[in-house]
Amino acid sequence: MGATDTKENFFDRLNNGDRQGAVELMDEKAEMRVHVRDGSRTLRGVAQVGGWFLRADEGLKMVPGEVRETGNTYEADLLVLRPGAASQHIDATFRIEAGKITSINFSPR
């Protein structure tokens, strides 16, 4: 499965409420960096990275807009929707290796 197939599968599962299925597309050693204001936090391992998605607000949806694919890297403008909260656009970069998500980077637009 290529980067585009993996990411489409990830978003389909996540947006249809199958969070566990989305997490199963992550490598055991996945890393995720989330930028907030002037700082960032790095999560390591599928337990931490996957847990971020599993603990997210019920109804979380991430809709990719403009997508740039460069081999095993998938970059997208994501529209993040959460019930009861304002929508948000973020820049996201996903690295895919052997059909598994190995790293994610979220930063504000």
C-alpha positions in Angstrom: 0.0 0.0 0.0 1.5 3.4 -1.0 1.4 6.7 0.9 -1.8 7.9 -0.8 -3.6 4.6 -0.2 -2.5 4.5 3.4 -3.6 8.1 4.1 -6.9 7.7 2.3 -7.6 4.5 4.4 -6.5 6.3 7.6 -8.9 9.3 6.9 -11.7 7.0 5.9 -11.4 5.0 9.1 -11.0 8.0 11.4 -13.8 10.0 9.8 -16.2 7.0 10.0 -15.6 6.5 13.7 -13.2 3.6 13.4 -10.4 5.2 15.4 -8.9 1.9 16.4 -8.7 0.9 12.7 -7.0 4.2 11.9 -4.4 3.6 14.7 -3.7 0.1 13.3 -2.2 1.8 10.2 0.6 3.2 12.4 4.0 1.8 12.9 4.8 0.6 16.5 7.6 3.3 16.7 5.5 6.1 15.2 6.3 9.7 16.3 4.0 12.7 16.2 4.9 16.3 16.8 2.0 18.7 17.6 2.8 22.4 17.5 0.8 24.7 19.7 1.4 28.4 20.0 5.2 28.8 20.6 6.0 25.3 21.6 5.6 21.7 20.4 5.1 18.3 22.0 6.5 15.1 20.6 4.7 11.8 21.2 6.6 8.5 20.7 5.3 5.0 20.0 1.9 3.8 18.8 0.5 3.9 22.4 1.1 7.6 22.7 0.5 8.6 19.1 -2.5 6.3 18.7 -3.8 7.3 22.1 -4.0 11.0 21.0 -6.5 9.9 18.3 -8.3 7.5 20.5 -8.8 10.1 23.3 -9.9 12.9 20.8 -13.3 14.4 21.0 -16.1 12.1 19.9 -17.0 13.0 16.3 -13.5 14.2 15.4 -13.1 14.5 11.6 -10.0 15.4 9.6 -10.7 16.3 6.0 -7.7 16.7 3.7 -7.8 19.7 1.3 -4.9 20.5 -0.8 -2.6 17.5 -0.9 1.1 17.3 -1.9 2.5 13.8 -2.2 6.3 13.4 -2.6 7.0 9.7 -2.5 6.5 8.4 1.0 5.6 11.8 2.4 2.1 13.0 2.3 1.5 16.7 3.1 -2.0 18.2 3.4 -4.0 21.2 4.5 -6.4 19.5 7.0 -9.8 20.8 8.0 -10.3 19.6 11.6 -13.9 19.4 12.7 -15.0 18.7 16.3 -18.6 19.0 17.5 -19.0 22.1 19.6 -15.7 23.7 18.6 -14.7 26.1 15.8 -13.3 24.4 12.7 -9.5 24.7 12.3 -7.1 24.4 9.4 -3.7 22.8 10.1 -0.8 21.8 8.1 -0.1 18.1 8.3 2.8 16.0 7.1 2.6 12.2 7.3 5.5 9.9 6.5 4.6 6.4 5.3 7.0 3.4 5.1 5.9 -0.1 4.1 2.2 0.9 4.3 2.5 2.1 7.9 2.5 5.7 9.3 5.9 6.3 10.8 5.6 10.0 11.6 3.0 12.8 11.8 3.6 16.6 12.1 0.7 18.9 12.9 1.2 22.7 12.8 -1.2 25.6 12.8 -1.7 27.5 9.5 
